[in-house]
Amino acid sequence: MKKPTIAVIGSSSMDLVVSSDKRPQAGETVLGKAFDTVPGGKGANQAVAAARLGADVYMIGCVGEDTYGEEITANLKKNGVRTDYVEPVTHERSGTAHIILAEGDNSIVVVKGANDHVTPEYIEKAEELLKNSDLVMIQQEVPEETVVHAAELCSRYGVPLLLNPAPARPVPEVVLDQVSYVTPNEHEAAVLFGGLALSEVLQAHQNKLFITEGAAGVRYHNGRQEVLVPSFPVKAVDTTGAGDTFNAAFAVAIAEGKEMEESLRFANRAASLSVTGFGAQGGMPSRQSVEEGLES
């Protein structure tokens, strides 16, 4: 099977990760257990995950002209992601994500830095690539106008666009009309659809809207009924990057021509495996691991 070509428009950052038994309250100081720096950013995470799962992946993004930027770019290359469209931005720091791992979950503060330079004009440099991709992915750690422009470009060329609307912010109706797939979690879905009943919005966006529910799985409407595709139970070490792995795996499966429910099971299995390792990218599985997990 020919590898699908996937272009990822999005953020690249360095994750600064603190592990602690307890998450501090406002004004409180607690002692942490460990500190690590690991490459991240929703765009880079999804690019790495898709490459590990067998796609031919191009990253479209910006880093700072700093040490973090060099490390981020080197890590993408090490994981088989093409970096022809990753450029350092002079006089701008690379994006960072400040992550607390505590009480079985994570809390994250993102500083966008150079990711704010992933503008509509910037992605136009990759227009020929977008036009010839099997699928394009984008998230919301880049400017809103970039998401709007990417949706218009992909719609114009008939290229499927997967929007992972994270971090949560309202999305223009025209974008929701133009994208092929939208993958919010429950909180992001509430922001997207203004508190409307989820069953109502799933019915209105059949085979387009996929609401992830963590360990429970992913919910969508298949045109006949609402379906929950269950996840795979595992013992979680670090949930950071599970959503990115889900999105990448779903994109790879759909780009390969798999049926919808098969694609969602593939994505759920990849996401479940990802939480068994440390760091957003640390647990992202290989294609072989996912396929073996589906067979067991």
C-alpha positions as a Markdown table, in Angstrom:
| # | Residue | x | y | z |
|---|---|---|---|---|
| 1 | Met | 0.0 | 0.0 | 0.0 |
| 2 | Lys | 1.3 | 3.5 | -0.9 |
| 3 | Lys | 1.9 | 5.7 | 2.1 |
| 4 | Pro | -0.7 | 8.5 | 2.3 |
| 5 | Thr | 0.7 | 12.0 | 2.2 |
| 6 | Ile | -0.4 | 14.0 | 5.2 |
| 7 | Ala | 0.3 | 17.7 | 5.7 |
| 8 | Val | 0.1 | 19.0 | 9.3 |
| 9 | Ile | -0.4 | 22.8 | 9.8 |
| 10 | Gly | 0.2 | 23.6 | 13.4 |
| 11 | Ser | 2.3 | 24.4 | 16.4 |
| 12 | Ser | 5.7 | 23.1 | 17.5 |
| 13 | Ser | 6.9 | 23.7 | 21.0 |
| 14 | Met | 9.1 | 22.5 | 23.9 |
| 15 | Asp | 7.2 | 20.9 | 26.7 |
| 16 | Leu | 8.4 | 21.7 | 30.2 |
| 17 | Val | 7.0 | 18.9 | 32.3 |
| 18 | Val | 6.7 | 18.8 | 36.1 |
| 19 | Ser | 5.5 | 15.6 | 37.8 |
| 20 | Ser | 3.9 | 16.0 | 41.3 |
| 21 | Asp | 1.6 | 14.0 | 43.6 |
| 22 | Lys | -0.6 | 17.1 | 44.1 |
| 23 | Arg | -1.7 | 19.9 | 41.8 |
| 24 | Pro | -1.1 | 23.3 | 43.6 |
| 25 | Gln | -4.1 | 25.5 | 44.3 |
| 26 | Ala | -3.9 | 29.3 | 43.8 |
| 27 | Gly | -1.2 | 30.7 | 46.1 |
| 28 | Glu | 0.0 | 27.2 | 47.1 |
| 29 | Thr | 3.5 | 25.7 | 46.7 |
| 30 | Val | 4.0 | 22.0 | 46.5 |
| 31 | Leu | 7.1 | 19.8 | 46.0 |
| 32 | Gly | 7.5 | 18.2 | 42.6 |
| 33 | Lys | 8.9 | 14.7 | 41.9 |
| 34 | Ala | 10.6 | 15.3 | 38.5 |
| 35 | Phe | 11.2 | 17.8 | 35.7 |
| 36 | Asp | 11.8 | 17.1 | 32.0 |
| 37 | Thr | 11.9 | 19.0 | 28.7 |
| 38 | Val | 10.4 | 17.1 | 25.8 |
| 39 | Pro | 9.4 | 18.2 | 22.3 |
| 40 | Gly | 5.7 | 18.9 | 21.8 |
| 41 | Gly | 3.1 | 21.2 | 20.4 |
| 42 | Lys | -0.1 | 19.8 | 19.0 |
| 43 | Gly | 1.0 | 20.1 | 15.4 |
| 44 | Ala | 4.4 | 18.5 | 15.9 |
| 45 | Asn | 2.8 | 15.8 | 18.1 |
| 46 | Gln | 0.3 | 14.9 | 15.5 |
| 47 | Ala | 3.0 | 14.9 | 12.8 |
| 48 | Val | 5.2 | 12.6 | 14.8 |
| 49 | Ala | 2.4 | 10.2 | 15.6 |
| 50 | Ala | 1.2 | 10.1 | 11.9 |
| 51 | Ala | 4.8 | 9.4 | 10.8 |
| 52 | Arg | 5.2 | 6.5 | 13.3 |
| 53 | Leu | 2.0 | 5.0 | 12.0 |
| 54 | Gly | 3.2 | 4.9 | 8.5 |
| 55 | Ala | 2.2 | 8.1 | 6.7 |
| 56 | Asp | 4.5 | 10.4 | 4.6 |
| 57 | Val | 4.2 | 13.5 | 6.8 |
| 58 | Tyr | 5.1 | 17.1 | 6.1 |
| 59 | Met | 5.1 | 19.7 | 9.0 |
| 60 | Ile | 4.1 | 23.3 | 8.2 |
| 61 | Gly | 5.1 | 25.5 | 11.1 |
| 62 | Cys | 7.5 | 27.9 | 12.8 |
| 63 | Val | 10.0 | 27.6 | 15.5 |
| 64 | Gly | 12.2 | 30.3 | 17.2 |
| 65 | Glu | 15.7 | 31.0 | 16.2 |
| 66 | Asp | 16.9 | 29.4 | 19.5 |
| 67 | Thr | 18.1 | 26.2 | 21.0 |
| 68 | Tyr | 14.6 | 24.9 | 21.5 |
| 69 | Gly | 13.8 | 25.5 | 17.8 |
| 70 | Glu | 16.9 | 23.5 | 16.8 |
| 71 | Glu | 15.9 | 20.6 | 19.1 |
| 72 | Ile | 12.3 | 20.7 | 17.9 |
| 73 | Thr | 13.3 | 20.5 | 14.2 |
| 74 | Ala | 15.9 | 17.8 | 14.9 |
| 75 | Asn | 13.3 | 15.7 | 16.7 |
| 76 | Leu | 10.8 | 16.0 | 13.8 |
| 77 | Lys | 13.5 | 14.8 | 11.4 |
| 78 | Lys | 14.5 | 11.9 | 13.7 |
| 79 | Asn | 10.9 | 10.8 | 13.7 |
| 80 | Gly | 10.7 | 10.8 | 9.9 |
| 81 | Val | 8.7 | 14.0 | 9.5 |
| 82 | Arg | 9.7 | 16.2 | 6.5 |
| 83 | Thr | 10.6 | 19.7 | 7.6 |
| 84 | Asp | 10.8 | 21.5 | 4.3 |
| 85 | Tyr | 8.1 | 24.0 | 5.6 |
| 86 | Val | 9.4 | 24.5 | 9.1 |
| 87 | Glu | 11.2 | 27.9 | 9.4 |
| 88 | Pro | 13.0 | 29.6 | 12.3 |
| 89 | Val | 11.6 | 33.0 | 13.1 |
| 90 | Thr | 14.2 | 35.7 | 13.9 |
| 91 | His | 13.8 | 37.6 | 17.2 |
| 92 | Glu | 11.1 | 35.2 | 18.5 |
| 93 | Arg | 11.2 | 32.4 | 21.0 |
| 94 | Ser | 10.0 | 29.0 | 20.2 |
| 95 | Gly | 6.6 | 28.1 | 21.7 |
| 96 | Thr | 6.5 | 26.4 | 25.1 |
| 97 | Ala | 4.0 | 24.3 | 27.0 |
| 98 | His | 4.2 | 24.2 | 30.8 |
| 99 | Ile | 2.7 | 21.0 | 32.0 |
| 100 | Ile | 1.9 | 19.7 | 35.4 |
| 101 | Leu | 1.3 | 15.9 | 35.7 |
| 102 | Ala | -0.6 | 15.2 | 39.0 |
| 103 | Glu | -3.5 | 13.2 | 40.3 |
| 104 | Gly | -3.7 | 11.0 | 37.2 |
| 105 | Asp | -4.2 | 13.9 | 34.7 |
| 106 | Asn | -2.5 | 17.0 | 33.3 |
| 107 | Ser | -2.8 | 20.8 | 33.4 |
| 108 | Ile | -1.2 | 22.8 | 30.6 |
| 109 | Val | -0.4 | 26.5 | 29.9 |
| 110 | Val | 0.7 | 27.2 | 26.3 |
| 111 | Val | 2.9 | 30.1 | 25.3 |
| 112 | Lys | 2.6 | 30.4 | 21.5 |
| 113 | Gly | 5.8 | 32.3 | 20.7 |
| 114 | Ala | 6.9 | 31.6 | 17.1 |
| 115 | Asn | 3.6 | 29.6 | 16.4 |
| 116 | Asp | 1.9 | 33.0 | 16.0 |
| 117 | His | 3.9 | 33.4 | 12.8 |
| 118 | Val | 2.1 | 30.4 | 11.1 |
| 119 | Thr | -0.1 | 32.9 | 9.2 |
| 120 | Pro | -2.2 | 32.5 | 6.1 |
| 121 | Glu | 0.6 | 34.0 | 4.1 |
| 122 | Tyr | 3.0 | 31.5 | 5.6 |
| 123 | Ile | 0.9 | 28.4 | 4.7 |
| 124 | Glu | 0.5 | 29.7 | 1.1 |
| 125 | Lys | 4.2 | 28.9 | 0.6 |
| 126 | Ala | 3.0 | 25.2 | 0.9 |
| 127 | Glu | 0.0 | 25.6 | -1.3 |
| 128 | Glu | 1.2 | 23.1 | -3.8 |
| 129 | Leu | 1.9 | 20.5 | -1.1 |
| 130 | Leu | -1.6 | 21.1 | 0.4 |
| 131 | Lys | -3.2 | 20.7 | -3.1 |
| 132 | Asn | -1.5 | 17.3 | -3.6 |
| 133 | Ser | -1.9 | 15.9 | 0.0 |
| 134 | Asp | -4.3 | 13.0 | 0.7 |
| 135 | Leu | -5.3 | 14.8 | 3.9 |
| 136 | Val | -4.5 | 17.9 | 5.9 |
| 137 | Met | -4.6 | 18.4 | 9.6 |
| 138 | Ile | -4.8 | 21.6 | 11.6 |
| 139 | Gln | -5.3 | 22.6 | 15.3 |
| 140 | Gln | -5.9 | 25.9 | 17.1 |
| 141 | Glu | -2.5 | 26.7 | 18.6 |
| 142 | Val | -2.0 | 28.8 | 15.4 |
| 143 | Pro | -3.9 | 32.1 | 14.6 |
| 144 | Glu | -7.6 | 31.8 | 13.9 |
| 145 | Glu | -7.3 | 33.4 | 10.5 |
| 146 | Thr | -4.9 | 30.6 | 9.5 |
| 147 | Val | -7.5 | 28.0 | 10.3 |
| 148 | Val | -10.0 | 29.9 | 8.2 |
| 149 | His | -7.6 | 30.2 | 5.3 |
| 150 | Ala | -6.6 | 26.5 | 5.5 |
| 151 | Ala | -10.2 | 25.5 | 5.4 |
| 152 | Glu | -10.8 | 27.6 | 2.3 |
| 153 | Leu | -7.8 | 26.3 | 0.5 |
| 154 | Cys | -8.6 | 22.7 | 1.2 |
| 155 | Ser | -12.2 | 23.2 | 0.2 |
| 156 | Arg | -11.1 | 24.8 | -3.1 |
| 157 | Tyr | -8.8 | 21.9 | -3.9 |
| 158 | Gly | -11.1 | 19.1 | -2.7 |
| 159 | Val | -8.6 | 17.9 | -0.1 |
| 160 | Pro | -10.0 | 16.5 | 3.2 |
| 161 | Leu | -9.2 | 18.7 | 6.2 |
| 162 | Leu | -9.2 | 17.4 | 9.8 |
| 163 | Leu | -9.7 | 20.1 | 12.4 |
| 164 | Asn | -8.8 | 19.3 | 16.0 |
| 165 | Pro | -10.4 | 22.4 | 17.7 |
| 166 | Ala | -7.9 | 22.5 | 20.6 |
| 167 | Pro | -7.4 | 24.7 | 22.5 |
| 168 | Ala | -11.1 | 25.4 | 22.7 |
| 169 | Arg | -12.4 | 28.5 | 21.0 |
| 170 | Pro | -15.5 | 29.2 | 18.8 |
| 171 | Val | -15.0 | 28.2 | 15.1 |
| 172 | Pro | -16.8 | 30.2 | 12.3 |
| 173 | Glu | -19.7 | 28.3 | 10.7 |
| 174 | Val | -18.1 | 28.5 | 7.3 |
| 175 | Val | -15.1 | 26.5 | 8.6 |
| 176 | Leu | -17.3 | 23.8 | 10.1 |
| 177 | Asp | -19.0 | 23.6 | 6.7 |
| 178 | Gln | -15.7 | 23.3 | 4.8 |
| 179 | Val | -13.8 | 20.8 | 7.0 |
| 180 | Ser | -14.2 | 17.1 | 6.5 |
| 181 | Tyr | -13.7 | 16.0 | 10.1 |
| 182 | Val | -13.9 | 17.8 | 13.5 |
| 183 | Thr | -12.6 | 16.1 | 16.6 |
| 184 | Pro | -13.3 | 18.0 | 19.9 |
| 185 | Asn | -13.4 | 16.5 | 23.3 |
| 186 | Glu | -16.5 | 17.1 | 25.4 |
| 187 | His | -15.3 | 20.5 | 26.7 |
| 188 | Glu | -14.3 | 21.7 | 23.3 |
| 189 | Ala | -17.6 | 20.6 | 21.8 |
| 190 | Ala | -19.5 | 22.7 | 24.4 |
| 191 | Val | -17.5 | 25.8 | 23.3 |
| 192 | Leu | -17.9 | 25.0 | 19.6 |
| 193 | Phe | -21.7 | 24.5 | 19.8 |
| 194 | Gly | -22.7 | 26.9 | 22.6 |
| 195 | Gly | -24.0 | 24.4 | 25.0 |
| 196 | Leu | -26.4 | 22.7 | 22.6 |
| 197 | Ala | -27.2 | 19.1 | 23.3 |
| 198 | Leu | -24.4 | 16.9 | 22.0 |
| 199 | Ser | -26.9 | 14.4 | 20.5 |
| 200 | Glu | -28.4 | 17.3 | 18.5 |
| 201 | Val | -25.1 | 18.5 | 17.1 |
| 202 | Leu | -23.9 | 14.9 | 16.3 |
| 203 | Gln | -27.1 | 14.4 | 14.3 |
| 204 | Ala | -26.5 | 17.7 | 12.4 |
| 205 | His | -22.9 | 16.7 | 11.6 |
| 206 | Gln | -23.1 | 13.1 | 10.6 |
| 207 | Asn | -19.8 | 11.3 | 9.9 |
| 208 | Lys | -18.0 | 14.6 | 10.4 |
| 209 | Leu | -18.1 | 15.4 | 14.1 |
| 210 | Phe | -16.3 | 13.0 | 16.5 |
| 211 | Ile | -16.5 | 13.8 | 20.2 |
| 212 | Thr | -13.7 | 12.1 | 22.2 |
| 213 | Glu | -14.7 | 11.1 | 25.7 |
| 214 | Gly | -11.3 | 10.1 | 27.2 |
| 215 | Ala | -11.2 | 6.5 | 28.5 |
| 216 | Ala | -14.8 | 5.9 | 27.3 |
| 217 | Gly | -14.0 | 6.2 | 23.6 |
| 218 | Val | -15.3 | 8.4 | 20.8 |
| 219 | Arg | -18.9 | 9.3 | 19.9 |
| 220 | Tyr | -20.3 | 10.1 | 16.5 |
| 221 | His | -23.4 | 9.8 | 14.3 |
| 222 | Asn | -23.0 | 7.3 | 11.4 |
| 223 | Gly | -26.1 | 8.5 | 9.5 |
| 224 | Arg | -28.4 | 5.9 | 11.1 |
| 225 | Gln | -27.7 | 6.2 | 14.8 |
| 226 | Glu | -25.4 | 7.7 | 17.4 |
| 227 | Val | -22.5 | 5.3 | 18.1 |
| 228 | Leu | -19.9 | 5.2 | 20.9 |
| 229 | Val | -16.8 | 3.4 | 19.7 |
| 230 | Pro | -15.2 | 2.2 | 23.0 |
| 231 | Ser | -11.6 | 2.7 | 23.9 |
| 232 | Phe | -9.1 | 0.1 | 25.2 |
| 233 | Pro | -8.5 | -0.1 | 29.0 |
| 234 | Val | -4.9 | 0.5 | 30.0 |
| 235 | Lys | -3.0 | 1.8 | 33.0 |
| 236 | Ala | -2.2 | 5.4 | 32.2 |
| 237 | Val | 1.3 | 6.8 | 33.0 |
| 238 | Asp | 0.9 | 10.2 | 31.2 |
| 239 | Thr | -2.2 | 11.3 | 29.3 |
| 240 | Thr | -0.4 | 14.2 | 27.6 |
| 241 | Gly | -0.6 | 13.7 | 23.8 |
| 242 | Ala | -3.4 | 11.1 | 23.8 |
| 243 | Gly | -5.7 | 13.3 | 21.9 |
| 244 | Asp | -2.9 | 14.1 | 19.4 |
| 245 | Thr | -2.3 | 10.4 | 18.9 |
| 246 | Phe | -6.0 | 9.8 | 18.3 |
| 247 | Asn | -6.2 | 12.5 | 15.7 |
| 248 | Ala | -3.1 | 11.3 | 13.9 |
| 249 | Ala | -4.2 | 7.7 | 13.9 |
| 250 | Phe | -7.6 | 8.6 | 12.7 |
| 251 | Ala | -6.1 | 10.7 | 9.9 |
| 252 | Val | -3.8 | 7.9 | 8.7 |
| 253 | Ala | -6.5 | 5.3 | 8.7 |
| 254 | Ile | -9.0 | 7.6 | 6.8 |
| 255 | Ala | -6.3 | 8.6 | 4.3 |
| 256 | Glu | -5.6 | 4.9 | 3.7 |
| 257 | Gly | -9.3 | 4.4 | 2.8 |
| 258 | Lys | -10.3 | 2.5 | 5.9 |
| 259 | Glu | -14.0 | 2.4 | 6.8 |
| 260 | Met | -15.2 | 4.9 | 9.5 |
| 261 | Glu | -15.6 | 2.6 | 12.4 |
| 262 | Glu | -12.4 | 0.7 | 11.6 |
| 263 | Ser | -10.6 | 4.0 | 11.5 |
| 264 | Leu | -12.0 | 5.0 | 14.9 |
| 265 | Arg | -11.0 | 1.7 | 16.5 |
| 266 | Phe | -7.5 | 2.1 | 15.1 |
| 267 | Ala | -7.3 | 5.6 | 16.5 |
| 268 | Asn | -8.6 | 4.5 | 19.9 |
| 269 | Arg | -6.1 | 1.7 | 20.1 |
| 270 | Ala | -3.2 | 4.1 | 19.2 |
| 271 | Ala | -4.4 | 6.6 | 21.8 |
| 272 | Ser | -4.7 | 4.0 | 24.5 |
| 273 | Leu | -1.1 | 2.8 | 23.9 |
| 274 | Ser | 0.2 | 6.4 | 23.9 |
| 275 | Val | -0.8 | 7.0 | 27.6 |
| 276 | Thr | 1.4 | 4.1 | 28.7 |
| 277 | Gly | 4.6 | 6.2 | 28.1 |
| 278 | Phe | 6.0 | 9.5 | 29.4 |
| 279 | Gly | 5.6 | 12.7 | 27.5 |
| 280 | Ala | 3.4 | 13.7 | 24.6 |
| 281 | Gln | 5.5 | 11.9 | 22.1 |
| 282 | Gly | 7.2 | 9.3 | 24.4 |
| 283 | Gly | 4.3 | 6.8 | 24.3 |
| 284 | Met | 3.2 | 7.4 | 20.7 |
| 285 | Pro | 3.1 | 3.9 | 19.2 |
| 286 | Ser | 4.4 | 2.3 | 16.0 |
| 287 | Arg | 2.1 | 0.9 | 13.4 |
| 288 | Gln | 3.1 | -2.6 | 14.4 |
| 289 | Ser | 2.2 | -2.0 | 18.1 |
| 290 | Val | -1.3 | -0.7 | 17.1 |
| 291 | Glu | -2.0 | -3.6 | 14.8 |
| 292 | Glu | -0.9 | -6.1 | 17.3 |
| 293 | Gly | -3.0 | -4.4 | 19.9 |
| 294 | Leu | -6.1 | -4.7 | 17.7 |
| 295 | Glu | -5.6 | -8.4 | 17.2 |
| 296 | Ser | -5.1 | -9.2 | 20.8 |
